[in-house]
Each structure stands twice: as C-alpha cells, then as structure tokens.
Amino acid sequence: MSTELTVLALATLWQMVQFVLYALPANRELGPGYTMSARDREPARPMSDRTARLGRAFDNHTEWLLLFAIAVGVTELSGQGTPFTAACAWAYLIARVAYVPAYAFGLTPWRSLIWSVGILATLLMLLAALI
C-alpha cells in the first residue's frame, strides 16, 4: 500500500476517534433521552463550549476528509505518487490531529494556522498530481 493510501486509512481512523471524543461528552451533557431521539427539537440544555468545539472539529474533518481522499485518489490513479505527495499526506494527517486539541481548547490563532497546513497539503497533493 502506498504512503498516501496508508495515511488516508489513518485519517479515516482518526475521524472515528474524533467521533468518540465528541460523542462521549455530548451524550453525558445532553442525556440519552435527547441523543437517542430523532432530534426534531433543540436540546433542553446546551453543550459545554469544549464539547461543541469537538463537534465542530469533527464536522470540519468530515468535510475535508473527502477532499483529502480525492487528492489521494487522483495521486494514486494517475501514478503521480512521490516522496513529496507522501510528505503532503503526512502533513495533512498531523495537522488534523493537532487541530482537535487546538480547537477544543480555543487556541487562536493556532487553530486556524493548523487548519491551513492541512488544506495547503491537500492542495499541493492535487497540484503535484497535475504536473
């Protein structure tokens, strides 16, 4: 398996870890009556700021994991995998892992800078595949 595909698998596993990091405190704070419901209404009590941030970090990775997967797919299918694209893949994953605590603890501007590294790595992978 290529480095890029390995990192994609690890990024997907990280997404699952992120879900647990968010779901456990959300279930504790909102209660099973709400979390097991159809969620047709807003919860009776709000989540803590940190738990809400973990949820937004999870959602953000859900959105960007698709684009990273496309970058990996383009790289793989075009046969354009290089040490550079492998480094970009690792940069993406490292940034996504670092993003969660940076966001959870409200570390500004670091959260945005870390996010930018992951997005730049994805963009560079796509550009490298096109060259």
C-alpha positions as CSV (number, residue, x, y, z in Angstrom):
1,M,0.0,0.0,0.0
2,S,1.3,3.5,-0.8
3,T,2.1,6.0,1.8
4,E,-0.8,8.2,0.6
5,L,-3.3,5.3,1.0
6,T,-1.9,4.4,4.4
7,V,-2.3,8.0,5.6
8,L,-5.9,8.1,4.2
9,A,-6.7,4.9,6.2
10,L,-5.2,6.5,9.3
11,A,-7.1,9.8,8.7
12,T,-10.3,7.8,8.5
13,L,-9.5,6.0,11.7
14,W,-8.7,9.4,13.3
15,Q,-12.2,10.5,12.2
16,M,-13.7,7.6,14.1
17,V,-11.6,8.6,17.2
18,Q,-12.8,12.1,16.8
19,F,-16.4,10.9,16.8
20,V,-15.8,9.2,20.2
21,L,-14.1,12.2,21.6
22,Y,-17.2,14.2,20.7
23,A,-19.9,11.7,21.4
24,L,-18.9,10.7,24.9
25,P,-19.2,14.2,26.4
26,A,-22.1,15.1,24.2
27,N,-24.1,12.1,25.5
28,R,-23.1,12.9,29.0
29,E,-24.1,16.6,28.7
30,L,-27.3,16.2,26.7
31,G,-28.5,12.9,28.1
32,P,-29.6,9.8,26.3
33,G,-33.2,11.0,26.0
34,Y,-32.0,13.6,23.5
35,T,-29.1,11.8,21.9
36,M,-31.2,8.7,21.1
37,S,-34.1,10.7,19.9
38,A,-34.9,11.9,16.3
39,R,-33.6,15.3,17.4
40,D,-36.6,17.1,15.9
41,R,-36.1,19.9,18.5
42,E,-33.2,21.7,20.1
43,P,-31.8,20.1,23.2
44,A,-33.2,21.3,26.6
45,R,-29.7,22.2,27.7
46,P,-26.7,23.4,25.7
47,M,-23.4,21.5,25.4
48,S,-20.3,23.0,27.0
49,D,-18.1,25.1,24.8
50,R,-15.4,22.5,24.6
51,T,-17.9,19.7,23.6
52,A,-19.5,21.9,21.0
53,R,-16.0,22.7,19.6
54,L,-15.2,19.0,19.5
55,G,-18.4,18.6,17.4
56,R,-17.4,21.3,15.0
57,A,-13.9,19.9,14.7
58,F,-15.4,16.5,13.8
59,D,-17.7,18.2,11.2
60,N,-14.8,20.1,9.8
61,H,-12.8,16.9,9.4
62,T,-15.8,15.2,7.8
63,E,-15.9,18.0,5.2
64,W,-12.1,18.0,4.5
65,L,-11.5,14.3,4.6
66,L,-13.5,13.9,1.4
67,L,-11.2,16.4,-0.4
68,F,-8.1,14.7,1.0
69,A,-9.5,11.4,-0.2
70,I,-10.0,12.9,-3.7
71,A,-6.4,14.1,-3.6
72,V,-5.1,10.7,-2.6
73,G,-7.3,9.1,-5.3
74,V,-6.1,11.4,-8.0
75,T,-2.5,10.8,-6.9
76,E,-2.9,7.1,-6.9
77,L,-4.9,6.7,-10.1
78,S,-2.6,9.0,-12.0
79,G,0.5,7.2,-10.8
80,Q,1.9,10.5,-9.5
81,G,2.8,9.4,-6.0
82,T,6.2,10.8,-5.0
83,P,8.0,11.5,-1.8
84,F,6.5,15.0,-2.0
85,T,2.9,13.7,-2.1
86,A,3.7,11.3,0.7
87,A,5.0,14.2,2.8
88,C,1.9,16.2,2.0
89,A,-0.3,13.3,3.1
90,W,1.6,13.1,6.4
91,A,1.3,16.9,6.8
92,Y,-2.4,16.6,6.3
93,L,-2.8,14.0,9.0
94,I,-0.5,15.6,11.5
95,A,-2.4,18.9,11.0
96,R,-5.8,17.2,11.5
97,V,-4.6,15.5,14.7
98,A,-3.2,18.8,16.0
99,Y,-6.3,20.7,15.0
100,V,-8.6,18.9,17.5
101,P,-6.9,20.0,20.8
102,A,-6.2,23.4,19.3
103,Y,-9.9,23.9,18.6
104,A,-11.1,22.2,21.7
105,F,-9.0,24.5,23.9
106,G,-9.7,27.6,21.8
107,L,-6.1,28.2,20.8
108,T,-6.4,31.2,18.5
109,P,-4.8,31.8,16.0
110,W,-3.1,28.4,16.2
111,R,-6.3,26.5,15.3
112,S,-6.6,28.4,12.0
113,L,-2.9,28.1,11.2
114,I,-3.0,24.3,11.8
115,W,-6.1,24.1,9.7
116,S,-4.4,25.9,6.9
117,V,-1.5,23.4,6.9
118,G,-3.9,20.5,6.3
119,I,-5.7,22.3,3.5
120,L,-2.4,23.5,1.9
121,A,-1.1,19.9,2.0
122,T,-4.2,18.7,0.2
123,L,-4.0,21.4,-2.4
124,L,-0.3,20.7,-3.0
125,M,-1.0,17.0,-3.5
126,L,-3.6,17.8,-6.2
127,L,-1.3,20.2,-7.9
128,A,1.6,17.7,-7.8
129,A,-0.6,15.1,-9.5
130,L,-1.5,17.6,-12.3
131,I,2.1,18.4,-13.1
